[in-house]
């Protein structure tokens, strides 16, 4: 099954806000691509590393390899992790889409 990756700003949002936004975005994507499956990039566990955000980003980029496309949600341009995911997708030829 084709898998989609959603990149979204998370800083300052609760876990519930992040998950709700992700579910709403995936519903829109699935409307146009009914056979698609969502890659679960939400990492709810706490990482006890010095640069926790970097660890989350590394896991996220690893999952990006399985995607048939990346959908960027509103505000992605202002989120460092999203901008890096965007550059990775662009560099490796993974199709990029925007949901605003």
N, C-alpha and C positions, 0 to 999 in steps of 0.2 A: 504494500500500500504506500502511496506517495505521502511523504511527511512534510509538514510546514513548520516553519520557525517564526515565532513572533518576538520581535525586539521592542521593548517598551521601557520608558523611564520608570524607575522604581524608587528612587531616592525621595524620602519624605512621605511615602505612601504606606499604609498598613498592608499586611499580607492579604487581607480580605479585599481591599481596593485593587490590588494588583491582580488577584485571581478573578475578580469580577470583570475588570477591564479586559483581561485575556479571554475570558469566556465570551464576552460580547463581540470581541474582534474575531474570534474563531467562528462564531455563528455567521458572521458576515462572509467570511472566507468560504465556509462550507456551503453557503447558499449558492455560490458560483462554482465550487469544486466539491461536490458531494462525497466523492471518494477519498478525500484527503483526511489525514490523521494529524493531530497536533503533537509536536515534540514537547514534552513537558520540561521546560527549561526553568521552572520555578524551583529554586533550591531553598527549602524551608529550614534546613538545618543550620545551626550556627557553626561557623568555622573559626577555630581559635588561632588563626594565623595573624602575623603582623599586618599584612595587607589583605584583609578579608575580601575586599572588592575585587582585587586581582585574582584571587582564587575562584570566586564566583564567575568572573569573566573567562578564566581559563576553561572551566567546566562548560560554560555556555558555548565557547568557540568550538570545543570538541564536539558538541551536539550539532553544531551548524553543518558539519560535514554530511549529516544524514538528510539534509533538507533539499527539497525540490525547488524551494523558493523561500525568501525571507520577507515578511510583512513588517514594516516599521510603523509604529503607532505615533500619534500626535505627540510632539515634543521631543522626538528622538534626537533632533539636531542639538539639543541642549544637554544631552546625557552622554557623558564620556564613554561608558560601556557600549551604548547604542552606536555611537560614531565609530568605535573600533570594530564592532560587528559589521557595520556598513562597509567599512574599508576591506574587511576580510571577504565579505560576500562579493564585492566588486572585484577584488584581486583574483578570486578563484572562480569567477564566472557564475556564481549562484544568482539566479534571477531575483531582482529586488522590486518590491511593491510597497505602496504607501497607503495607509488607512488614516484619514484625518477626521 
